[in-house]
Amino acid sequence: MRTGLTTLAVALLLATPAPAQDYAIFGPEVGSALASVRATDDGQAVIAAADAALTRTPGPLPVVHTEGTLPGQGIRDESLAARRDLPAMLDFALAWRMTGERKYLEATDRFLKAWAEVYIVSLNPIDETNFDALILAYDLTEADLPTETRAAMDGFLRNLAGGYLDEMDGAPKHFYTNWQSHRIKIAAMASFQLGDPRLIERTFEDYQKHVASNVLAEGTVFDFYERDAIHYVLYNVDPMMMAGLTARAHGLDWFDWKNASGTGVSSVIDWLIPYVEGEKTHQEFVHSRIAFDAQRLAAGQTEYAGPWRPERAVNTLNLASLLDDRYAPPLEALLTTTERRPAMWIRLYRAVRPAPQTRPVATAH
């Protein structure tokens, strides 16, 4: 972080749009470096997953919908099956960068184009949060894709970014909860991938508004009191950290931005650490105000009850430690107690990412 800048200078620096490179998280330098991890266990695991999916036919739906549904309801099961395309295309893209074998690039092209041409943006952020994998796959392959695919993907991403940003100009459904966190994640990743400074600026404004209203003075989030569950604390801050990681890849520090109470997303991680380390415990969903939480438990989804288990924070602490090294020790301690590991793309990204160069964080005003 730079020092010696006045608050006004910082505000002007962050408020003035600048040309942005068109990627979300996996920039050219990171993409090129992936070849160095091809022979690692993680690299080989991704290549094996990509090989296993090569015979898969893209199965995009015009809309996916799982939010608020139980198994067997509506199009939930079809949506879950279709959404398996998303991590598959990220595996293809990672394998392409690690090996340079065109079969993986061609598979990524086939899946990206199919989804960009068939899927209609619904603006339900819970249904669409998994499209982060599609955006990362595009990061890794954009420069090598046919013009037709790039045009289709750019139009798709503009619909995502513009749609969510326009919606957040008002008071969309659940704008004070994790829904808004997922809107911000999708808008941030799509806006940076497009390299559009105005969309990025609008997303940061929404990020600040959400931190101001959702992160409370004691360092937790509104969702914790509504759902009585650390599960929803993670579901709130993970997408915000994905937005922060996207900004960090472009030299911007959103993660440490604080609201008028002096709290931000990093404060929520600080609040979480005692639960990860076992100093505090919590029984999940006991006093939830949301009827659907009880319905899930009644339907046999037992993960929505009982004591919160620290291993559930593996992905969360991995994202946090990518944004701030001080979270590396609790992460390493946690990893010694569980076999659970973060998403594979996070492991590969951690192995090859350059040292971050960040601009100053803004102050609340």
CORDABEL-V337688 format. One record per residue. N is the residue number from 1. RES is the residue in one letter. SS is DSSP state (H for helix, E for strand, - for the rest). PHI is phi as a letter, one per 30 degrees, with the letter a starting at -180 (NA if undefined). D_CENTER is the distance of its C-alpha to the mean C-alpha in Angstrom with 1 decimal. Layout:
<<N;RES;SS;PHI;D_CENTER> <N;RES;SS;PHI;D_CENTER>>
This chain:
<<1;M;-;NA;23.1> <2;R;-;d;26.2> <3;T;-;b;29.0> <4;G;-;i;32.0> <5;L;-;c;30.5> <6;T;-;d;31.6> <7;T;H;e;29.3> <8;L;H;d;30.6> <9;A;H;d;29.8> <10;V;H;d;26.2> <11;A;H;d;25.8> <12;L;H;d;27.4> <13;L;H;d;25.4> <14;L;H;d;22.1> <15;A;H;d;23.6> <16;T;-;d;25.1> <17;P;-;d;23.1> <18;A;-;b;23.4> <19;P;-;e;22.9> <20;A;-;c;19.4> <21;Q;-;d;18.9> <22;D;-;d;17.2> <23;Y;-;a;14.1> <24;A;-;c;10.5> <25;I;-;c;10.1> <26;F;-;d;12.9> <27;G;-;d;15.9> <28;P;H;e;19.4> <29;E;H;d;20.4> <30;V;H;d;17.6> <31;G;H;e;18.3> <32;S;H;d;21.9> <33;A;H;d;21.6> <34;L;H;d;20.2> <35;A;H;e;23.8> <36;S;H;d;24.7> <37;V;H;c;22.7> <38;R;-;e;24.1> <39;A;-;d;26.7> <40;T;-;d;24.6> <41;D;H;e;24.1> <42;D;H;d;20.3> <43;G;H;d;21.2> <44;Q;H;d;23.8> <45;A;H;d;21.7> <46;V;H;d;19.3> <47;I;H;d;22.4> <48;A;H;d;24.0> <49;A;H;d;21.2> <50;A;H;d;21.3> <51;D;H;d;25.1> <52;A;H;d;25.0> <53;A;H;c;23.1> <54;L;-;d;25.2> <55;T;-;d;27.6> <56;R;-;d;25.0> <57;T;-;c;25.6> <58;P;-;e;22.8> <59;G;-;b;22.7> <60;P;-;d;20.9> <61;L;-;c;21.8> <62;P;-;d;22.4> <63;V;-;a;20.1> <64;V;-;c;18.2> <65;H;-;a;18.6> <66;T;-;b;17.9> <67;E;-;e;17.2> <68;G;-;i;20.2> <69;T;-;c;22.0> <70;L;-;c;23.7> <71;P;-;e;24.5> <72;G;-;i;27.0> <73;Q;-;c;26.4> <74;G;-;h;26.0> <75;I;-;c;24.0> <76;R;H;e;21.6> <77;D;H;d;22.9> <78;E;H;d;23.0> <79;S;H;d;19.5> <80;L;H;d;18.3> <81;A;H;d;20.6> <82;A;H;d;19.4> <83;R;H;d;15.7> <84;R;H;d;16.7> <85;D;H;d;17.1> <86;L;H;d;13.4> <87;P;H;d;13.0> <88;A;H;d;16.7> <89;M;H;d;16.2> <90;L;H;d;13.6> <91;D;H;d;16.4> <92;F;H;e;18.9> <93;A;H;d;17.4> <94;L;H;d;17.1> <95;A;H;d;20.6> <96;W;H;d;21.9> <97;R;H;d;20.9> <98;M;H;d;22.4> <99;T;H;c;25.5> <100;G;-;i;26.3> <101;E;-;d;27.5> <102;R;H;d;27.5> <103;K;H;d;27.2> <104;Y;H;d;23.5> <105;L;H;d;23.1> <106;E;H;d;25.2> <107;A;H;d;23.2> <108;T;H;e;19.9> <109;D;H;e;22.0> <110;R;H;d;23.4> <111;F;H;d;20.2> <112;L;H;e;18.4> <113;K;H;d;21.7> <114;A;H;d;22.3> <115;W;H;d;19.1> <116;A;H;d;19.4> <117;E;H;d;23.0> <118;V;H;c;22.9> <119;Y;-;d;19.8> <120;I;-;c;20.4> <121;V;-;e;17.6> <122;S;-;c;18.1> <123;L;-;i;16.0> <124;N;-;c;15.2> <125;P;H;d;11.5> <126;I;H;d;11.8> <127;D;H;d;13.3> <128;E;H;c;11.1> <129;T;H;d;7.5> <130;N;H;d;8.2> <131;F;H;d;9.1> <132;D;H;e;6.1> <133;A;H;d;8.7> <134;L;H;d;11.3> <135;I;H;d;10.2> <136;L;H;d;10.0> <137;A;H;d;13.3> <138;Y;H;d;14.7> <139;D;H;e;14.0> <140;L;H;d;16.1> <141;T;H;b;18.9> <142;E;H;e;19.3> <143;A;H;d;22.4> <144;D;H;c;24.1> <145;L;-;d;23.6> <146;P;-;d;26.5> <147;T;H;e;26.9> <148;E;H;d;26.7> <149;T;H;d;23.3> <150;R;H;d;21.9> <151;A;H;d;23.5> <152;A;H;d;22.1> <153;M;H;d;18.5> <154;D;H;d;19.0> <155;G;H;d;20.5> <156;F;H;d;17.7> <157;L;H;d;15.0> <158;R;H;d;17.5> <159;N;H;d;17.9> <160;L;H;d;14.3> <161;A;H;d;14.1> <162;G;H;d;17.7> <163;G;H;d;17.6> <164;Y;H;d;14.9> <165;L;H;d;16.4> <166;D;H;d;19.9> <167;E;H;d;19.1> <168;M;H;d;17.8> <169;D;-;d;21.1> <170;G;-;c;22.7> <171;A;-;b;22.0> <172;P;-;d;20.0> <173;K;-;e;19.9> <174;H;-;h;18.5> <175;F;-;d;17.6> <176;Y;-;c;18.1> <177;T;-;b;15.7> <178;N;H;d;12.2> <179;W;H;e;12.7> <180;Q;H;d;12.6> <181;S;H;e;9.4> <182;H;H;d;7.7> <183;R;H;e;10.2> <184;I;H;d;9.3> <185;K;H;e;5.7> <186;I;H;d;7.5> <187;A;H;d;10.4> <188;A;H;d;9.3> <189;M;H;d;8.0> <190;A;H;d;11.1> <191;S;H;d;13.4> <192;F;H;d;13.0> <193;Q;H;d;13.3> <194;L;H;d;16.4> <195;G;-;i;17.6> <196;D;-;c;18.8> <197;P;H;e;19.7> <198;R;H;d;20.6> <199;L;H;d;17.4> <200;I;H;d;15.6> <201;E;H;d;18.2> <202;R;H;d;17.8> <203;T;H;d;14.1> <204;F;H;d;15.1> <205;E;H;d;17.9> <206;D;H;d;15.8> <207;Y;H;e;13.5> <208;Q;H;d;16.9> <209;K;H;d;18.4> <210;H;H;d;15.8> <211;V;H;d;16.1> <212;A;H;d;19.8> <213;S;H;c;20.1> <214;N;H;c;17.6> <215;V;E;d;18.0> <216;L;-;d;21.5> <217;A;-;d;24.2> <218;E;-;d;24.3> <219;G;-;j;20.7> <220;T;-;c;19.2> <221;V;E;b;17.7> <222;F;H;e;19.5> <223;D;H;e;17.8> <224;F;H;d;19.6> <225;Y;H;d;22.9> <226;E;H;d;22.3> <227;R;H;c;21.2> <228;D;-;h;22.8> <229;A;-;a;20.1> <230;I;H;d;17.9> <231;H;H;e;15.8> <232;Y;H;d;14.7> <233;V;H;d;14.4> <234;L;H;d;11.6> <235;Y;H;d;10.1> <236;N;H;d;10.5> <237;V;H;d;9.4> <238;D;H;e;6.4> <239;P;H;d;4.3> <240;M;H;d;7.1> <241;M;H;d;6.8> <242;M;H;d;3.7> <243;A;H;d;6.4> <244;G;H;d;8.9> <245;L;H;d;8.3> <246;T;H;d;8.6> <247;A;H;d;11.6> <248;R;H;d;12.9> <249;A;H;d;13.2> <250;H;-;c;15.5> <251;G;-;i;17.5> <252;L;-;c;16.3> <253;D;-;c;15.8> <254;W;-;d;13.9> <255;F;-;e;13.1> <256;D;-;c;16.9> <257;W;-;d;17.7> <258;K;-;c;20.0> <259;N;-;d;21.4> <260;A;-;d;25.2> <261;S;-;d;25.2> <262;G;-;i;23.9> <263;T;-;c;20.7> <264;G;-;a;17.1> <265;V;H;d;13.7> <266;S;H;d;15.5> <267;S;H;d;18.3> <268;V;H;d;16.4> <269;I;H;d;15.8> <270;D;H;d;19.5> <271;W;H;d;20.3> <272;L;H;d;18.6> <273;I;H;e;20.4> <274;P;H;e;23.8> <275;Y;H;d;22.4> <276;V;H;d;20.8> <277;E;-;d;24.2> <278;G;-;i;26.3> <279;E;-;d;28.0> <280;K;-;b;26.9> <281;T;-;b;26.3> <282;H;-;a;25.2> <283;Q;E;d;26.2> <284;E;-;d;23.4> <285;F;-;i;23.9> <286;V;-;e;27.7> <287;H;-;c;27.9> <288;S;-;d;25.1> <289;R;-;c;26.1> <290;I;-;c;24.3> <291;A;H;d;26.6> <292;F;H;d;24.0> <293;D;H;d;23.3> <294;A;H;d;26.9> <295;Q;H;d;27.0> <296;R;H;d;24.4> <297;L;H;d;26.4> <298;A;H;d;29.6> <299;A;-;d;28.2> <300;G;-;j;27.9> <301;Q;-;d;24.2> <302;T;H;d;25.2> <303;E;H;d;21.8> <304;Y;H;c;21.9> <305;A;-;a;24.8> <306;G;-;i;26.5> <307;P;E;d;25.5> <308;W;-;d;22.0> <309;R;-;c;21.6> <310;P;H;e;20.1> <311;E;H;d;18.8> <312;R;H;d;16.1> <313;A;H;c;14.5> <314;V;H;e;14.3> <315;N;H;d;10.6> <316;T;H;d;10.4> <317;L;H;d;13.2> <318;N;H;d;12.1> <319;L;H;d;9.2> <320;A;H;d;11.9> <321;S;H;d;14.5> <322;L;H;d;12.8> <323;L;H;c;13.0> <324;D;-;a;16.4> <325;D;H;d;18.9> <326;R;H;d;20.5> <327;Y;H;c;18.1> <328;A;H;d;19.2> <329;P;H;d;22.4> <330;P;H;d;21.1> <331;L;H;d;18.5> <332;E;H;d;21.5> <333;A;H;d;23.6> <334;L;H;d;21.2> <335;L;H;d;21.0> <336;T;-;d;24.8> <337;T;-;c;25.0> <338;T;-;b;22.8> <339;E;-;d;22.3> <340;R;-;d;18.7> <341;R;-;b;16.4> <342;P;-;d;12.7> <343;A;-;e;11.2> <344;M;H;d;13.6> <345;W;H;d;11.6> <346;I;H;d;10.7> <347;R;H;d;14.4> <348;L;H;d;15.5> <349;Y;H;d;13.5> <350;R;H;e;15.0> <351;A;H;d;18.4> <352;V;H;b;18.7> <353;R;-;d;16.8> <354;P;-;d;19.4> <355;A;-;d;20.2> <356;P;-;d;18.2> <357;Q;-;c;20.4> <358;T;-;c;19.3> <359;R;-;d;21.1> <360;P;-;d;22.2> <361;V;-;d;20.2> <362;A;-;d;21.8> <363;T;-;c;23.7> <364;A;-;d;23.9> <365;H;-;b;26.6>>
